[in-house]
């Protein structure tokens, strides 16, 4: 993935967003529609989605000659930062990628997002309920999903074999033992993008799920208290992992999709595992060489004595929301992107997982089939904490866990810091 951060580009983006991009020109002769420019922000910087989304935009413009789509493609952290900047100014792009959850809800409450319920009522029944759930609030729908998935461990089968590991670990204690075996064999156990912080929060979030359980995370969202013993215990287990020094050299300064980052380290066979979402294989190939048949997948292990189930999934997908002031063509494009014929092409290419009913047969990759099966069988589902909670709380989770992994905060301090921010957001 390429980080786009040029000052000129940022200025252009901020100037060009909100209010439907360029205003539509008056209706032409014979009732022909006026010209419309749509600003579309997304973060699919790697193929296959980068190319596929570009093709969808060109097809839509060919079918609708009055429409021009201007796409802005940003890497994850850059995207979050720019979207936060523009929404805080009271504007939103015409069409923009969203993970849903608490972040989207805050944008809705600020009046920045269009209620799509009436415009998409005809297509809503074609989506799976799980895929839609992150974009629905109080019986209304504010976005359509383009992907759903879960975070789990992607691993290098050859490196596991070299370390004498015959099968993926099913428990956390077995996982820690495998980390020790990999280190003893001279193999870097885990690739991590310490600089970007969000990949590190996956460890604390999953351990909180496995130890405290999904209900405890929901309760914490309500009572703004992350200081209970199970949350501290989750931090203690993150520390136990970090104390083994399992990550690649220089991980604290490593990005995710950069040539020397987490995905490339994994894709080039320089680490045995990474904890990442369903897009990991594509990013590994884009940033590095990719592992081909040596790549495997296993779910986050169970924690002995924990209240959570190994069948509970953590992750999210991606969706498209529409700015409150966007023209009707923006809604038309979102519907076009999620039509079965169009969306199934992205599933077949391995870029996304099914969000439409009956789309499962389009999954071709064996590892992604495993992810899709785990999703289908999941007993519970937790959205990424930096999206499920209000933005300030989610950012504090990311920051605090990064400090925990870096050794500058204790598990107790992490829980206290997150709680303080959560209570300040009441």
Secondary structure in CASP SS format (residue, H / E / C, confidence):
PFRMAT SS
TARGET T0000
AUTHOR 0000-0000-0000
METHOD secondary structure of the structure
MODEL  1
X C 1.00
X C 1.00
X C 1.00
X C 1.00
X C 1.00
X C 1.00
X H 1.00
X H 1.00
X H 1.00
X H 1.00
X H 1.00
X H 1.00
X H 1.00
X H 1.00
X H 1.00
X H 1.00
X C 1.00
X C 1.00
X C 1.00
X C 1.00
X C 1.00
X C 1.00
X C 1.00
X C 1.00
X C 1.00
X C 1.00
X C 1.00
X C 1.00
X H 1.00
X H 1.00
X H 1.00
X C 1.00
X C 1.00
X C 1.00
X C 1.00
X E 1.00
X E 1.00
X E 1.00
X E 1.00
X E 1.00
X E 1.00
X E 1.00
X C 1.00
X C 1.00
X C 1.00
X C 1.00
X C 1.00
X C 1.00
X H 1.00
X H 1.00
X H 1.00
X H 1.00
X H 1.00
X H 1.00
X H 1.00
X H 1.00
X H 1.00
X H 1.00
X H 1.00
X H 1.00
X H 1.00
X H 1.00
X H 1.00
X C 1.00
X C 1.00
X C 1.00
X E 1.00
X E 1.00
X E 1.00
X E 1.00
X E 1.00
X E 1.00
X E 1.00
X C 1.00
X C 1.00
X H 1.00
X H 1.00
X H 1.00
X H 1.00
X H 1.00
X H 1.00
X H 1.00
X H 1.00
X H 1.00
X H 1.00
X H 1.00
X H 1.00
X H 1.00
X C 1.00
X C 1.00
X C 1.00
X C 1.00
X C 1.00
X C 1.00
X E 1.00
X E 1.00
X E 1.00
X E 1.00
X C 1.00
X C 1.00
X H 1.00
X H 1.00
X H 1.00
X H 1.00
X H 1.00
X H 1.00
X H 1.00
X H 1.00
X H 1.00
X C 1.00
X C 1.00
X C 1.00
X E 1.00
X C 1.00
X C 1.00
X C 1.00
X C 1.00
X C 1.00
X C 1.00
X C 1.00
X H 1.00
X H 1.00
X H 1.00
X H 1.00
X C 1.00
X C 1.00
X E 1.00
X C 1.00
X H 1.00
X H 1.00
X H 1.00
X H 1.00
X H 1.00
X H 1.00
X H 1.00
X E 1.00
X E 1.00
X C 1.00
X C 1.00
X E 1.00
X E 1.00
X C 1.00
X C 1.00
X E 1.00
X E 1.00
X E 1.00
X E 1.00
X C 1.00
X C 1.00
X E 1.00
X C 1.00
X E 1.00
X E 1.00
X E 1.00
X E 1.00
X E 1.00
X H 1.00
X H 1.00
X H 1.00
X H 1.00
X H 1.00
X H 1.00
X C 1.00
X C 1.00
X C 1.00
X C 1.00
X C 1.00
X C 1.00
X C 1.00
X C 1.00
X E 1.00
X H 1.00
X H 1.00
X H 1.00
X H 1.00
X H 1.00
X H 1.00
X H 1.00
X H 1.00
X H 1.00
X H 1.00
X H 1.00
X H 1.00
X H 1.00
X C 1.00
X C 1.00
X C 1.00
X C 1.00
X C 1.00
X E 1.00
X C 1.00
X C 1.00
X C 1.00
X C 1.00
X C 1.00
X C 1.00
X C 1.00
X H 1.00
X H 1.00
X H 1.00
X H 1.00
X H 1.00
X H 1.00
X H 1.00
X H 1.00
X H 1.00
X H 1.00
X H 1.00
X H 1.00
X H 1.00
X H 1.00
X H 1.00
X C 1.00
X H 1.00
X H 1.00
X H 1.00
X H 1.00
X H 1.00
X H 1.00
X H 1.00
X H 1.00
X H 1.00
X H 1.00
X C 1.00
X C 1.00
X C 1.00
X C 1.00
X C 1.00
X H 1.00
X H 1.00
X H 1.00
X H 1.00
X H 1.00
X H 1.00
X H 1.00
X H 1.00
X H 1.00
X H 1.00
X H 1.00
X H 1.00
X H 1.00
X H 1.00
X C 1.00
X C 1.00
X C 1.00
X C 1.00
X E 1.00
X C 1.00
X C 1.00
X C 1.00
X H 1.00
X H 1.00
X H 1.00
X C 1.00
X C 1.00
X C 1.00
X C 1.00
X C 1.00
X C 1.00
X C 1.00
X C 1.00
X H 1.00
X H 1.00
X H 1.00
X H 1.00
X H 1.00
X H 1.00
X C 1.00
X C 1.00
X C 1.00
X C 1.00
X C 1.00
X E 1.00
X E 1.00
X E 1.00
X E 1.00
X C 1.00
X C 1.00
X C 1.00
X H 1.00
X H 1.00
X H 1.00
X H 1.00
X H 1.00
X H 1.00
X H 1.00
X H 1.00
X C 1.00
X C 1.00
X C 1.00
X C 1.00
X H 1.00
X H 1.00
X H 1.00
X E 1.00
X E 1.00
X E 1.00
X E 1.00
X C 1.00
X C 1.00
X C 1.00
X E 1.00
X C 1.00
X C 1.00
X C 1.00
X C 1.00
X C 1.00
X C 1.00
X C 1.00
X C 1.00
X C 1.00
X C 1.00
X E 1.00
X E 1.00
X E 1.00
X C 1.00
X C 1.00
X E 1.00
X E 1.00
X E 1.00
X E 1.00
X E 1.00
X E 1.00
X C 1.00
X C 1.00
X C 1.00
X C 1.00
X H 1.00
X H 1.00
X H 1.00
X H 1.00
X H 1.00
X H 1.00
X H 1.00
X H 1.00
X H 1.00
X H 1.00
X C 1.00
X C 1.00
X H 1.00
X H 1.00
X H 1.00
X H 1.00
X H 1.00
X H 1.00
X H 1.00
X H 1.00
X H 1.00
X C 1.00
X C 1.00
X C 1.00
X C 1.00
X C 1.00
X C 1.00
X C 1.00
X E 1.00
X C 1.00
X C 1.00
X C 1.00
X H 1.00
X H 1.00
X H 1.00
X C 1.00
X C 1.00
X C 1.00
X H 1.00
X H 1.00
X H 1.00
X H 1.00
X H 1.00
X H 1.00
X H 1.00
X H 1.00
X H 1.00
X H 1.00
X H 1.00
X H 1.00
X C 1.00
X C 1.00
X C 1.00
X E 1.00
X E 1.00
X E 1.00
X C 1.00
X H 1.00
X H 1.00
X H 1.00
X H 1.00
X C 1.00
X C 1.00
X H 1.00
X H 1.00
X H 1.00
X H 1.00
X H 1.00
X H 1.00
X H 1.00
X H 1.00
X H 1.00
X H 1.00
X H 1.00
X H 1.00
X H 1.00
X H 1.00
X H 1.00
X H 1.00
X C 1.00
X C 1.00
X C 1.00
X C 1.00
X H 1.00
X H 1.00
X H 1.00
X H 1.00
X H 1.00
X H 1.00
X H 1.00
X H 1.00
X H 1.00
X H 1.00
X H 1.00
X H 1.00
X H 1.00
X H 1.00
X C 1.00
X C 1.00
END
